[in-house]
Amino acid sequence: MNSTEKISVFVADHRSAVLTGLYQWFDSQERYRVIGGAQNVDQLFAALSQRPSDLIVMSSDLFDNDFVVLRELRRCLPYVPILIFTTIDEANALRTVQSAGATGIISAKDEMKDFERVCSRVLSGAPGVMSQRVAAICGSAPVEEAPAPELVLRVEEAVRSFGANPPYQGVRISVRPGTQRADSRQQ
């Protein structure tokens, strides 16, 4: 697999040690290539405006409680999956992260195998992806403010999806232009 076929990833966290760890993990995976990183919001938007990415992985620590940064990122890049890793362990806050534009959410306490699974599911186009830990928090807590009905359905779907083992490992979409030789059409 050459580098042009790899999934380009942009990582963002205010801690350089976490950024280094994310760089190393993605670089160790055959299917990913890290194209950049940011330690603050200004760097994040400046870099992403110059170089598009197939996946954005960022910490929830980069945005404040009203999630303006996440909403703006979603507005600017509506089709790019955004995976948030977080230390938030309050259900309504996690639901708000999702409704603000996160394609996937994973807890900073999750293992790397869970991180890999969430990355694969987000890239496959699955909506409302959550790690098992995050789904358990959101699924077991009472809803203080009524979220949008579609958000409740996405949370319930995420909780149910961990009961089965969806075959997302190694999923890669490849489209090749079809060509047909002229002499084969005449037969």
N, C-alpha and C positions, 0 to 999 in steps of 0.2 A: 504494500500500500504506500503510495507516495504522498508527500505532504499536501498536494492539492486536493486529495480525496478525504483528508481528515476533517473532522468537525472542529471549527474554530471556536475557541472559548475565550471569553473575557472575564477576569476575576477581579473582585473589589472587596477590600476589607481595610479598616483603618490600622490594623496591626500587621507589621511587616513579617512577623513569624508565621502568621496564618496565610498571608499571601505566598510566602515561600513554600509552605506545605501544600497549598493548592497547586502551585506551579509544578512541584515535584510529582504530585499524584497524577495530574492530568498528563504530564510528559511521560510518565511511566505506562500510560494506557495507549495502546496502539491506535485507537480510533480518534484521539483528541490531539489538538495542537493549541497551546495557549498563545494568543496573539497580543495580549497586553494585560495590564493590571492597573489598579488605581487605589489610592489610600484615602481619597476624599471625593466628595460629590463633584467638585469642579474638574478634577482629573478624569473622573468617570465620563462626564458628558463631553469633555474635550476630546478624549480618546475615541469614544464611540462615534462621534461625528466625523472623525477622520478615517476610521477603519471599522467596517461592519463586522458583526460576529454572528455565529450560528446559535450561541448559547451565552447567556450572562449569568454568572454565579456571583452572588454578592451577600454580604452580611446585613442583617437587619439593623446593625449598629450604625449604618451609614445614613439612615433616615430617621426623622423625628417621629413623634407620636401621631402626627396628622398624616403621615405617609405621602406628603406632597412630592418628594423625590421619586418614590416608586410610581405614583400616578403619572408624573411627567415623563418618566422613562418609558412607561407603557404607552403613553400618547405618542411619543417620538418614534418608538420602535414597536408598533403594534403586533408584528408577526414574529418577533424574536422571543423565544422562551426565556423567562427570568426565573432562576432558581434562587430562593432565599434560604440561607442557613441562619439559624437564630437560636438565641438562648431564651426567648420568650416561652413561658409555660402557662400562659393564661389563654383560655379558649377563645374568648371574644377578641382579644388582640390578634391571635392567629387567624381568625376568620376575617378580621379587618385587613390583615396583610394580603390574604388571598383576594379579597374583593377589590383591593387597591391595585391589583395587577400582577401579583405573583403567579406564575404558571405552576410552580412547585415550591413546597416548603419542607425543609428538613431540620431537625434539631441538631444543634452543635454537639449533643450528647450521643447521637447515633454513630454507628460504626461505619467504616468506609464501604462495606458491602451494601449497606442501606443507601449510602450516598450514590454509589454506582447505579443501583436499581432506580432511584428517583431520577437521576440524570437520563437514563435510558427511556424511562416512561415519559418524561417531559419532552424529550426529543422525538418520541414517537407520535406526539400530538395529543396525548391523553390530557384531558382538562382536569384542573383541581387536584393535582398530584400532591400527596403528602407522604412523609415517611410513616411507618407504623406507629412510632411514638407520638408524632404530631396528630395523626388521625385518632389515636386513642384519647388524647387530651381534648380534641374538638368534639369527638363523638360522645364522650361521657359527661361533659359539662353542660349545665343548663345554659340556655341562651338568654342573656340579660336583655339585649336589644334584639329585636327580630331582624335577622339578616334577610337579604333578598331570597325568595324561594329557590332560585337556581343555585345559590350558594349552599343552602341546606342540602339540596340534592347532590351537589358535588362532594360535600363532606361525607354524606352517607355513602355515596359511591366509592369514595376513597377508603372508607372504613371497611366496606364489603370486599373491595378488591384485594385486600391483604389476606383474606380467608383462602383464596385460591392462589396458585402460583402462575401468574400470567407469563407467557413465554416471551418476554421482552429482551432476554439476554442475547446479544449478538444481532439484534435487529438493525438492519441497514437497508435503506431504500436506494435502489440504483435504477436509473432509467437510461436505456440505450436506444438511440434512434434506430428504427427498423429500416432495413434496406432489402429490396427484392430485386433480384437480377432480372433483366428484361427477358431472357430466354426462358426462365421458369414460369413466367406469366402466360406464355403462349400455349402451354400444354394443357 
